[in-house]
Amino acid sequence: MNNASALSNLPVRILMGPGPSNVHPRVLKAMATPVIGHLDPEFLRLMDEVRERLRLLFRTRNRFTIAVSGTGSAGMETALVNLLEPGDRILVGVAGVFGERMCDVASRCGAEVVRAEAPWGEIVDPGQIESALKKGEFKAVAIVHAETSTGAHQPIKEIADIAHKSGALVIADTVTSLAGCEVSVDEWEIDVCYSGTQKCLSCPPGLAPITFNDRAMEVVRSRKTKVQSWYLDMSMVERYWGEERFYHHTAPISMIYALAESLSIIFEEGLEKRWERHARLGGALHAGLEAMGLPLLAKKGYRLPMLTSVGIPDGVDDLSIRRRLLAEHNLEIGGGLGAFKGKAWRIGLMGESCSQANLLLVLSALEKLLLAHGVNVHLGSGTTAGLATLEYV
């Protein structure tokens, strides 16, 4: 019997899918820092530091800004289970998998879910939200800022203004967008905003940054029923992250270390410079893919820089290409979800993975593999177009 763990044989991949992204060596080193108690004064000081930097990242002054112990999906669940009670009505913008997931979680809370839908790859028009809100009273409007399943970039501010005029709270999913493009919680008047650590923050999956404004927290505190989830009940969790330091659960200490170092790296680069890096390289990826004759599936003008959905040419097997990218180039990209399953690849340029070297690698590798599969692609067309875009940005 071989006593060696499978861990010793794991490869080091170039991660260019929809998440996770590659992690900076400093973040990995931080995770090897000796564990101390989750109520140790020094760990509590680090939690305070993380909370302050998360406020800067979200661009908010919200007092209740924390990292939920769980992945981005835990952030979604936290937002919904705390605000919704049985019988509440919520309007959800649905234009992909994660809008659908919001509907599922909200219905499990006993809420009445109304959908404002758009075709995959497009955005939910603010007019749809306005029309739906005129048909009744809603407790909340929920929208995905960056739809990971389609690569579409949903404007938030106009929807938030419309929602607030009707008296509804605004919940925003920024799992894919936070630290990769502008997210301005206070300016956009988002009541609850959540994210995940594994995408543009380039931290391992395991924490969900989230922020509630005072209006939202008052709703949580004045509920008539208990929050559906004990673990995600923010009326209790706030006592642990706040001055009281009341024990609720054992925090994932090493993940907090990792997030602290990730946030340091982000602000060393500069948040706006980081947005610009993603925009510049994302635009170059779009140009390169189109030069290869591949269609971009998100609507022009609303394409995310950090996550691109691209159509798979007729006759090309999705899984075959992705397996060869792994085997021959050590490179991971994602397949399509839902309506795009088998029809699209999802290519991520997130955080540490968002570099010119990775951009050129994925374009050149796709050129070679598509040519080998009989697609009429000119070698160098994608990389040339991508580089040309970078020169003129």
C-alpha positions as CSV (number, residue, x, y, z in Angstrom):
1,M,0.0,0.0,0.0
2,N,1.3,3.4,-1.0
3,N,1.0,5.7,2.0
4,A,1.6,8.9,0.0
5,S,-1.4,11.2,-0.3
6,A,-2.8,12.0,-3.7
7,L,-2.1,15.6,-2.7
8,S,1.6,15.1,-3.5
9,N,0.7,14.4,-7.1
10,L,-1.5,17.4,-7.8
11,P,-0.4,19.6,-10.7
12,V,0.1,23.3,-10.7
13,R,-2.4,24.6,-13.2
14,I,-2.9,27.9,-15.1
15,L,-6.5,28.7,-14.0
16,M,-8.4,30.6,-16.7
17,G,-11.9,29.3,-16.1
18,P,-14.8,30.9,-14.2
19,G,-13.1,30.4,-10.8
20,P,-11.0,29.7,-8.8
21,S,-8.2,31.9,-10.1
22,N,-4.5,31.4,-9.4
23,V,-3.4,32.4,-6.0
24,H,-0.4,34.7,-5.3
25,P,2.5,32.9,-3.4
26,R,2.2,35.4,-0.6
27,V,-1.4,34.3,0.0
28,L,-0.4,30.6,0.1
29,K,2.4,31.5,2.5
30,A,0.0,33.4,4.7
31,M,-2.1,30.2,5.0
32,A,0.9,28.4,6.4
33,T,1.0,30.9,9.3
34,P,0.6,29.1,12.6
35,V,-3.0,28.9,13.7
36,I,-4.0,30.8,16.9
37,G,-7.4,30.8,18.6
38,H,-10.3,32.5,17.0
39,L,-10.9,34.6,20.1
40,D,-7.2,35.4,20.6
41,P,-6.7,39.2,20.8
42,E,-4.2,39.2,18.0
43,F,-6.6,37.3,15.7
44,L,-9.5,39.7,16.6
45,R,-7.2,42.6,15.7
46,L,-6.6,41.0,12.3
47,M,-10.4,40.6,11.8
48,D,-10.8,44.3,12.4
49,E,-8.2,45.0,9.8
50,V,-9.9,42.7,7.3
51,R,-13.2,44.4,8.0
52,E,-11.8,47.8,7.3
53,R,-10.2,46.7,4.1
54,L,-13.4,45.0,2.9
55,R,-15.1,48.4,3.4
56,L,-12.6,50.0,1.1
57,L,-13.0,47.1,-1.4
58,F,-16.8,47.4,-1.4
59,R,-16.5,51.3,-1.3
60,T,-18.8,51.5,1.7
61,R,-18.9,52.9,5.2
62,N,-21.3,50.1,6.3
63,R,-20.6,49.1,9.9
64,F,-21.7,45.6,9.2
65,T,-19.1,44.4,6.7
66,I,-17.6,40.9,7.2
67,A,-16.4,37.8,5.5
68,V,-19.0,34.9,5.9
69,S,-17.4,31.5,6.6
70,G,-18.4,29.9,3.4
71,T,-18.1,30.3,-0.4
72,G,-19.8,32.8,-2.6
73,S,-23.0,30.8,-2.6
74,A,-23.0,31.1,1.2
75,G,-22.9,34.9,0.6
76,M,-26.0,34.6,-1.6
77,E,-27.8,32.5,1.0
78,T,-26.8,34.9,3.8
79,A,-28.3,37.9,2.0
80,L,-31.6,36.2,1.2
81,V,-32.3,34.2,4.4
82,N,-31.7,37.2,6.6
83,L,-33.9,39.6,4.7
84,L,-36.8,37.3,3.6
85,E,-39.5,35.8,5.7
86,P,-42.4,33.6,4.6
87,G,-44.8,35.5,2.5
88,D,-42.5,38.3,1.5
89,R,-42.3,39.1,-2.2
90,I,-39.0,39.5,-4.0
91,L,-38.3,40.5,-7.6
92,V,-35.2,38.7,-9.1
93,G,-33.5,39.6,-12.3
94,V,-32.8,36.4,-14.2
95,A,-30.5,36.3,-17.2
96,G,-28.4,33.2,-16.3
97,V,-27.6,30.5,-13.8
98,F,-27.0,32.7,-10.8
99,G,-30.2,34.7,-11.2
100,E,-31.9,31.3,-11.3
101,R,-30.1,30.3,-8.1
102,M,-31.3,33.4,-6.3
103,C,-34.9,32.4,-7.2
104,D,-34.3,28.9,-5.8
105,V,-32.9,30.2,-2.5
106,A,-35.6,32.8,-2.1
107,S,-38.3,30.3,-2.6
108,R,-36.8,28.0,0.0
109,C,-37.2,31.0,2.4
110,G,-40.9,30.8,1.8
111,A,-40.9,34.0,-0.3
112,E,-43.1,34.7,-3.3
113,V,-40.6,35.0,-6.2
114,V,-41.3,37.2,-9.2
115,R,-38.9,37.0,-12.1
116,A,-37.7,39.8,-14.5
117,E,-36.1,37.8,-17.3
118,A,-33.7,38.5,-20.1
119,P,-32.2,36.2,-22.8
120,W,-28.9,34.6,-21.8
121,G,-26.0,36.9,-22.7
122,E,-28.2,40.0,-22.3
123,I,-29.0,42.2,-19.3
124,V,-32.2,42.8,-17.4
125,D,-33.5,46.1,-18.6
126,P,-34.3,48.6,-15.8
127,G,-37.7,49.2,-17.5
128,Q,-38.6,45.5,-16.8
129,I,-37.8,46.1,-13.1
130,E,-39.9,49.3,-13.0
131,S,-42.9,47.7,-14.7
132,A,-42.8,44.7,-12.3
133,L,-42.6,46.9,-9.2
134,K,-45.7,48.7,-10.2
135,K,-47.7,45.5,-10.0
136,G,-47.4,45.1,-6.2
137,E,-45.4,45.6,-3.1
138,F,-41.9,43.9,-2.9
139,K,-39.6,43.6,0.0
140,A,-36.5,43.3,-2.2
141,V,-35.0,43.4,-5.7
142,A,-32.1,41.0,-6.3
143,I,-29.7,41.3,-9.3
144,V,-26.5,39.7,-10.4
145,H,-23.9,42.3,-11.3
146,A,-21.6,40.0,-13.2
147,E,-23.4,36.9,-14.5
148,T,-20.7,34.2,-14.5
149,S,-22.7,31.8,-16.7
150,T,-22.9,34.3,-19.6
151,G,-20.2,37.0,-19.2
152,A,-22.8,39.8,-19.1
153,H,-22.2,43.0,-17.0
154,Q,-25.4,44.2,-15.5
155,P,-25.6,48.0,-14.6
156,I,-26.9,48.4,-11.0
157,K,-27.4,52.0,-10.1
158,E,-30.5,52.7,-12.2
159,I,-32.1,49.5,-10.9
160,A,-31.3,50.5,-7.4
161,D,-32.9,53.9,-7.8
162,I,-36.0,52.3,-9.2
163,A,-36.2,49.8,-6.4
164,H,-35.8,52.3,-3.6
165,K,-38.5,54.5,-5.0
166,S,-40.9,51.6,-4.5
167,G,-39.6,51.0,-1.0
168,A,-37.7,47.7,-1.8
169,L,-34.3,46.7,-0.6
170,V,-31.6,46.0,-3.2
171,I,-29.5,42.9,-3.1
172,A,-26.5,42.6,-5.4
173,D,-24.4,39.6,-6.3
174,T,-20.8,40.7,-7.0
175,V,-19.1,37.3,-6.7
176,T,-17.3,37.7,-10.1
177,S,-17.0,41.5,-10.3
178,L,-15.6,42.5,-6.9
179,A,-11.9,43.7,-7.3
180,G,-12.1,43.2,-11.1
181,C,-14.3,46.2,-12.0
182,E,-16.0,49.0,-10.2
183,V,-18.3,48.0,-7.3
184,S,-19.5,51.1,-5.4
185,V,-21.9,50.0,-2.7
186,D,-22.7,53.4,-1.1
187,E,-22.8,55.4,-4.4
188,W,-25.1,52.8,-6.0
189,E,-27.1,52.6,-2.8
190,I,-27.0,48.8,-2.6
191,D,-28.5,47.5,0.7
192,V,-26.8,44.1,0.7
193,C,-23.9,43.2,-1.4
194,Y,-22.0,39.9,-1.3
195,S,-19.0,38.3,-3.1
196,G,-16.6,35.4,-3.0
197,T,-12.8,35.2,-2.5
198,Q,-11.9,32.8,-5.3
199,K,-12.3,35.0,-8.4
200,C,-10.8,38.5,-8.7
201,L,-9.6,38.6,-5.1
202,S,-7.3,35.6,-6.0
203,C,-7.8,34.0,-2.7
204,P,-8.8,30.3,-2.2
205,P,-12.5,29.6,-2.1
206,G,-13.9,29.5,1.4
207,L,-15.1,33.1,2.4
208,A,-17.9,35.3,1.2
209,P,-17.3,39.0,1.8
210,I,-20.7,40.7,2.5
211,T,-21.9,44.1,3.6
212,F,-25.3,45.2,5.0
213,N,-26.2,48.8,5.4
214,D,-28.1,50.1,8.4
215,R,-31.5,49.8,6.6
216,A,-30.9,46.2,5.8
217,M,-29.7,45.3,9.3
218,E,-32.7,47.0,10.8
219,V,-34.8,44.6,8.7
220,V,-32.8,41.7,10.1
221,R,-33.2,42.8,13.7
222,S,-37.0,43.4,13.4
223,R,-37.9,40.1,11.8
224,K,-41.1,38.4,13.1
225,T,-39.6,34.9,12.5
226,K,-36.2,33.5,13.2
227,V,-33.7,33.4,10.3
228,Q,-34.0,30.1,8.5
229,S,-30.3,29.3,9.0
230,W,-28.8,29.4,12.5
231,Y,-25.3,29.4,11.0
232,L,-25.9,32.4,8.7
233,D,-28.1,34.4,11.1
234,M,-26.4,37.8,10.9
235,S,-28.1,39.1,14.1
236,M,-25.9,36.6,15.9
237,V,-22.8,36.8,13.6
238,E,-22.6,40.5,14.0
239,R,-22.0,40.0,17.7
240,Y,-18.9,38.0,16.9
241,W,-17.5,40.4,14.4
242,G,-18.5,43.4,16.5
243,E,-17.2,44.8,19.7
244,E,-19.0,42.2,21.8
245,R,-17.0,39.3,20.3
246,F,-19.7,36.9,21.4
247,Y,-18.8,33.3,20.4
248,H,-20.9,32.1,17.4
249,H,-18.7,29.7,15.5
250,T,-15.0,28.9,15.0
251,A,-13.8,31.1,12.2
252,P,-11.7,29.6,9.4
253,I,-8.6,31.1,10.8
254,S,-6.2,30.3,7.9
255,M,-8.7,31.6,5.4
256,I,-8.8,34.9,7.2
257,Y,-5.0,35.0,7.0
258,A,-5.3,34.4,3.3
259,L,-7.9,37.1,2.8
260,A,-5.9,39.6,4.8
261,E,-2.9,39.0,2.5
262,S,-5.0,39.1,-0.6
263,L,-6.4,42.5,0.4
264,S,-2.9,43.8,1.0
265,I,-1.9,42.8,-2.5
266,I,-5.0,44.4,-4.0
267,F,-4.4,47.7,-2.3
268,E,-0.7,47.7,-3.1
269,E,-1.6,47.5,-6.7
270,G,-4.3,50.1,-6.3
271,L,-8.0,49.3,-6.7
272,E,-8.6,51.5,-9.8
273,K,-5.4,50.2,-11.4
274,R,-6.6,46.7,-10.9
275,W,-9.9,47.5,-12.6
276,E,-7.9,49.0,-15.5
277,R,-5.8,45.9,-15.8
278,H,-8.8,43.7,-16.1
279,A,-10.5,46.0,-18.6
280,R,-7.4,46.3,-20.8
281,L,-6.6,42.6,-20.9
282,G,-10.3,41.6,-21.1
283,G,-10.7,43.8,-24.1
284,A,-7.7,42.3,-25.7
285,L,-9.1,38.8,-25.2
286,H,-12.4,39.8,-26.8
287,A,-10.5,41.2,-29.8
288,G,-8.4,38.1,-30.1
289,L,-11.3,35.7,-30.0
290,E,-13.3,37.7,-32.6
291,A,-10.2,37.8,-34.9
292,M,-10.3,34.0,-34.7
293,G,-13.9,34.0,-35.9
294,L,-15.3,33.0,-32.6
295,P,-18.6,34.7,-31.4
296,L,-18.8,36.4,-28.1
297,L,-22.1,35.5,-26.4
298,A,-22.6,38.5,-24.1
299,K,-24.3,41.5,-25.7
300,K,-21.8,44.1,-27.0
301,G,-21.5,47.0,-24.6
302,Y,-22.3,44.7,-21.6
303,R,-19.3,42.3,-21.8
304,L,-17.4,41.5,-18.6
305,P,-13.6,42.0,-18.8
306,M,-12.9,39.2,-16.3
307,L,-15.2,36.5,-17.7
308,T,-15.8,35.9,-21.3
309,S,-18.3,33.4,-22.8
310,V,-17.4,32.4,-26.4
311,G,-19.3,30.2,-28.8
312,I,-17.9,26.8,-29.7
313,P,-17.6,26.3,-33.5
314,D,-19.9,23.8,-35.1
315,G,-18.5,20.3,-35.1
316,V,-16.0,20.9,-32.3
317,D,-16.4,18.9,-29.1
318,D,-16.3,21.0,-26.0
319,L,-14.8,18.5,-23.6
320,S,-12.2,17.3,-26.1
321,I,-10.7,20.8,-26.4
322,R,-10.7,21.5,-22.7
323,R,-9.1,18.2,-22.0
324,R,-6.3,18.9,-24.5
325,L,-5.8,22.4,-23.0
326,L,-5.2,20.7,-19.7
327,A,-3.0,17.9,-21.0
328,E,-0.9,19.9,-23.5
329,H,-0.9,23.4,-22.1
330,N,-1.6,22.9,-18.4
331,L,-4.4,25.4,-18.9
332,E,-8.0,25.3,-17.5
333,I,-11.0,27.0,-19.1
334,G,-14.6,26.5,-18.2
335,G,-17.5,24.9,-20.1
336,G,-20.9,26.4,-20.5
337,L,-23.7,26.1,-18.0
338,G,-27.5,25.9,-18.4
339,A,-28.6,27.1,-21.9
340,F,-24.9,27.4,-22.9
341,K,-23.9,23.9,-21.9
342,G,-21.9,22.3,-24.7
343,K,-22.2,25.5,-26.7
344,A,-19.8,27.8,-25.0
345,W,-16.4,28.1,-23.3
346,R,-16.0,30.5,-20.3
347,I,-12.6,32.1,-20.2
348,G,-11.5,33.9,-17.0
349,L,-9.0,36.7,-16.6
350,M,-9.3,37.1,-12.9
351,G,-6.9,38.5,-10.3
352,E,-3.5,36.8,-10.5
353,S,-4.7,34.9,-13.7
354,C,-5.3,38.2,-15.5
355,S,-1.9,38.7,-17.2
356,Q,-0.6,39.3,-20.7
357,A,1.2,36.0,-20.7
358,N,-2.0,34.1,-19.9
359,L,-3.9,36.1,-22.5
360,L,-1.4,35.1,-25.2
361,L,-1.3,31.5,-24.0
362,V,-5.0,30.9,-24.2
363,L,-5.3,32.6,-27.6
364,S,-2.4,30.7,-29.1
365,A,-3.4,27.4,-27.6
366,L,-7.0,27.7,-28.9
367,E,-5.7,28.6,-32.4
368,K,-3.6,25.4,-32.6
369,L,-6.3,23.1,-31.2
370,L,-9.1,24.5,-33.3
371,L,-6.9,24.2,-36.4
372,A,-6.3,20.6,-35.5
373,H,-10.0,20.0,-35.3
374,G,-10.6,21.3,-38.8
375,V,-11.7,24.9,-37.9
376,N,-10.5,27.5,-40.4
377,V,-8.3,29.6,-38.1
378,H,-5.2,31.4,-39.2
379,L,-2.4,30.8,-36.8
380,G,-1.4,34.1,-35.1
381,S,-4.7,35.9,-35.9
382,G,-5.9,35.9,-32.3
383,T,-2.6,36.7,-30.6
384,T,-1.9,39.5,-33.2
385,A,-5.3,41.1,-32.6
386,G,-4.9,40.8,-28.9
387,L,-1.5,42.5,-28.9
388,A,-2.6,45.2,-31.3
389,T,-5.5,46.0,-28.9
390,L,-3.0,46.3,-26.0
391,E,-0.8,48.7,-28.0
392,Y,-3.7,51.1,-28.6
393,V,-5.3,51.0,-25.2
